[in-house]
Amino acid sequence: MNISKSTIVNQPFHKLSQWLTYSLLELLQELGLKIIGLDDLTGLAEYRNGGLFIDMELIKVKNPLILQQQHLPNSEIIV
């Protein structure tokens, strides 16, 4: 099979696959497996992590005043 660069695509993991991966990493390390590239793993695609990413300054809002206001659940900033 001849695979060219144009046929290679990145396939994102479903968040449940990511959870499974993260939950197995520590166990696999305890079993003696060396796991490399841990810093390359992405954060879980979960709405509850948004605040954590902001708190740790991994992401920043364009307008910091947004964080000082209340928003309805269906507002654009929440969704």
VEXKOLLO-785097 format. One record per residue (C-alpha): residue number from 1; residue in three letters; x, y, z. Coordinates in pm, 1 decimal, padded with zeros to 6 digits, m for minus. Example, Ala and Ser with C-alpha at 12.3 -4.5 7.8 and 13.67 -1.06 7.14 Angstrom:
# VEXKOLLO-785097
<rec><seq>1</seq><type>ALA</type><u>01230.0</u><v>m00450.0</v><w>00780.0</w></rec>
<rec><seq>2</seq><type>SER</type><u>01367.0</u><v>m00106.0</v><w>00714.0</w></rec>
# end
This chain:
# VEXKOLLO-785097
<rec><seq>1</seq><type>MET</type><u>00000.0</u><v>00000.0</v><w>00000.0</w></rec>
<rec><seq>2</seq><type>ASN</type><u>00137.3</u><v>00336.5</v><w>m00098.9</w></rec>
<rec><seq>3</seq><type>ILE</type><u>00035.8</u><v>00611.0</v><w>00145.7</w></rec>
<rec><seq>4</seq><type>SER</type><u>00109.4</u><v>00969.9</v><w>00053.3</w></rec>
<rec><seq>5</seq><type>LYS</type><u>00112.3</u><v>01266.2</v><w>00288.5</w></rec>
<rec><seq>6</seq><type>SER</type><u>m00213.2</u><v>01386.1</v><w>00135.8</w></rec>
<rec><seq>7</seq><type>THR</type><u>m00393.9</u><v>01072.4</v><w>00261.2</w></rec>
<rec><seq>8</seq><type>ILE</type><u>m00275.4</u><v>01107.0</v><w>00621.4</w></rec>
<rec><seq>9</seq><type>VAL</type><u>m00520.6</u><v>01291.4</v><w>00844.6</w></rec>
<rec><seq>10</seq><type>ASN</type><u>m00538.5</u><v>01357.9</v><w>01216.4</w></rec>
<rec><seq>11</seq><type>GLN</type><u>m00825.9</u><v>01179.8</v><w>01383.7</w></rec>
<rec><seq>12</seq><type>PRO</type><u>m00937.7</u><v>01327.8</v><w>01716.1</w></rec>
<rec><seq>13</seq><type>PHE</type><u>m01023.9</u><v>01089.3</v><w>01995.8</w></rec>
<rec><seq>14</seq><type>HIS</type><u>m01371.7</u><v>01084.4</v><w>02138.3</w></rec>
<rec><seq>15</seq><type>LYS</type><u>m01366.1</u><v>01215.1</v><w>02495.8</w></rec>
<rec><seq>16</seq><type>LEU</type><u>m01448.2</u><v>00869.2</v><w>02634.5</w></rec>
<rec><seq>17</seq><type>SER</type><u>m01141.3</u><v>00729.9</v><w>02458.9</w></rec>
<rec><seq>18</seq><type>GLN</type><u>m00937.1</u><v>01007.8</v><w>02616.7</w></rec>
<rec><seq>19</seq><type>TRP</type><u>m01075.5</u><v>00927.3</v><w>02962.0</w></rec>
<rec><seq>20</seq><type>LEU</type><u>m00988.1</u><v>00561.9</v><w>02914.1</w></rec>
<rec><seq>21</seq><type>THR</type><u>m00638.2</u><v>00655.8</v><w>02802.0</w></rec>
<rec><seq>22</seq><type>TYR</type><u>m00578.5</u><v>00885.4</v><w>03098.5</w></rec>
<rec><seq>23</seq><type>SER</type><u>m00718.4</u><v>00634.5</v><w>03346.9</w></rec>
<rec><seq>24</seq><type>LEU</type><u>m00488.5</u><v>00358.7</v><w>03218.1</w></rec>
<rec><seq>25</seq><type>LEU</type><u>m00166.8</u><v>00562.6</v><w>03206.9</w></rec>
<rec><seq>26</seq><type>GLU</type><u>m00088.5</u><v>00545.8</v><w>03577.9</w></rec>
<rec><seq>27</seq><type>LEU</type><u>m00165.3</u><v>00174.4</v><w>03595.7</w></rec>
<rec><seq>28</seq><type>LEU</type><u>00053.9</u><v>00100.3</v><w>03295.6</w></rec>
<rec><seq>29</seq><type>GLN</type><u>00337.4</u><v>00300.3</v><w>03450.3</w></rec>
<rec><seq>30</seq><type>GLU</type><u>00299.5</u><v>00106.2</v><w>03777.9</w></rec>
<rec><seq>31</seq><type>LEU</type><u>00335.9</u><v>m00212.7</v><w>03574.0</w></rec>
<rec><seq>32</seq><type>GLY</type><u>00672.6</u><v>m00085.5</v><w>03454.0</w></rec>
<rec><seq>33</seq><type>LEU</type><u>00585.7</u><v>00045.2</v><w>03111.1</w></rec>
<rec><seq>34</seq><type>LYS</type><u>00765.1</u><v>00363.7</v><w>03011.2</w></rec>
<rec><seq>35</seq><type>ILE</type><u>00519.5</u><v>00605.7</v><w>02856.4</w></rec>
<rec><seq>36</seq><type>ILE</type><u>00665.1</u><v>00895.8</v><w>02663.6</w></rec>
<rec><seq>37</seq><type>GLY</type><u>00503.7</u><v>01208.3</v><w>02527.1</w></rec>
<rec><seq>38</seq><type>LEU</type><u>00269.6</u><v>01266.3</v><w>02821.7</w></rec>
<rec><seq>39</seq><type>ASP</type><u>00310.3</u><v>01641.1</v><w>02785.0</w></rec>
<rec><seq>40</seq><type>ASP</type><u>00177.6</u><v>01610.9</v><w>02429.5</w></rec>
<rec><seq>41</seq><type>LEU</type><u>m00160.2</u><v>01479.0</v><w>02543.1</w></rec>
<rec><seq>42</seq><type>THR</type><u>m00449.3</u><v>01718.8</v><w>02506.1</w></rec>
<rec><seq>43</seq><type>GLY</type><u>m00688.4</u><v>01827.5</v><w>02774.8</w></rec>
<rec><seq>44</seq><type>LEU</type><u>m01014.8</u><v>01643.0</v><w>02789.6</w></rec>
<rec><seq>45</seq><type>ALA</type><u>m01281.2</u><v>01788.6</v><w>02567.1</w></rec>
<rec><seq>46</seq><type>GLU</type><u>m01525.1</u><v>01842.6</v><w>02848.1</w></rec>
<rec><seq>47</seq><type>TYR</type><u>m01723.4</u><v>02153.6</v><w>02926.3</w></rec>
<rec><seq>48</seq><type>ARG</type><u>m01630.4</u><v>02136.1</v><w>03295.6</w></rec>
<rec><seq>49</seq><type>ASN</type><u>m01260.1</u><v>02177.3</v><w>03213.6</w></rec>
<rec><seq>50</seq><type>GLY</type><u>m01309.7</u><v>02519.2</v><w>03055.5</w></rec>
<rec><seq>51</seq><type>GLY</type><u>m01293.2</u><v>02697.4</v><w>03389.8</w></rec>
<rec><seq>52</seq><type>LEU</type><u>m00986.8</u><v>02498.0</v><w>03490.9</w></rec>
<rec><seq>53</seq><type>PHE</type><u>m00811.5</u><v>02590.5</v><w>03168.0</w></rec>
<rec><seq>54</seq><type>ILE</type><u>m00891.5</u><v>02956.8</v><w>03231.2</w></rec>
<rec><seq>55</seq><type>ASP</type><u>m00782.2</u><v>02937.6</v><w>03597.5</w></rec>
<rec><seq>56</seq><type>MET</type><u>m00448.9</u><v>02779.8</v><w>03499.5</w></rec>
<rec><seq>57</seq><type>GLU</type><u>m00411.4</u><v>03036.4</v><w>03220.2</w></rec>
<rec><seq>58</seq><type>LEU</type><u>m00384.8</u><v>02765.1</v><w>02955.0</w></rec>
<rec><seq>59</seq><type>ILE</type><u>m00643.0</u><v>02963.4</v><w>02762.1</w></rec>
<rec><seq>60</seq><type>LYS</type><u>m00733.2</u><v>03328.6</v><w>02795.7</w></rec>
<rec><seq>61</seq><type>VAL</type><u>m01051.7</u><v>03511.6</v><w>02710.2</w></rec>
<rec><seq>62</seq><type>LYS</type><u>m01022.7</u><v>03800.0</v><w>02468.7</w></rec>
<rec><seq>63</seq><type>ASN</type><u>m01227.4</u><v>04027.9</v><w>02692.7</w></rec>
<rec><seq>64</seq><type>PRO</type><u>m01153.9</u><v>03968.0</v><w>03066.2</w></rec>
<rec><seq>65</seq><type>LEU</type><u>m01466.7</u><v>04163.6</v><w>03163.9</w></rec>
<rec><seq>66</seq><type>ILE</type><u>m01672.0</u><v>03864.4</v><w>03046.5</w></rec>
<rec><seq>67</seq><type>LEU</type><u>m01551.7</u><v>03669.1</v><w>03349.3</w></rec>
<rec><seq>68</seq><type>GLN</type><u>m01689.9</u><v>03933.3</v><w>03585.8</w></rec>
<rec><seq>69</seq><type>GLN</type><u>m02044.0</u><v>03912.1</v><w>03449.1</w></rec>
<rec><seq>70</seq><type>GLN</type><u>m02321.7</u><v>03658.7</v><w>03493.3</w></rec>
<rec><seq>71</seq><type>HIS</type><u>m02438.7</u><v>03473.0</v><w>03182.5</w></rec>
<rec><seq>72</seq><type>LEU</type><u>m02747.6</u><v>03270.4</v><w>03101.2</w></rec>
<rec><seq>73</seq><type>PRO</type><u>m02686.9</u><v>02902.4</v><w>03020.2</w></rec>
<rec><seq>74</seq><type>ASN</type><u>m02782.1</u><v>02958.7</v><w>02655.5</w></rec>
<rec><seq>75</seq><type>SER</type><u>m02561.4</u><v>03264.6</v><w>02603.3</w></rec>
<rec><seq>76</seq><type>GLU</type><u>m02294.3</u><v>03249.0</v><w>02335.7</w></rec>
<rec><seq>77</seq><type>ILE</type><u>m02009.6</u><v>03263.9</v><w>02590.2</w></rec>
<rec><seq>78</seq><type>ILE</type><u>m02139.0</u><v>02952.3</v><w>02766.8</w></rec>
<rec><seq>79</seq><type>VAL</type><u>m02233.5</u><v>02750.3</v><w>02461.0</w></rec>
# end
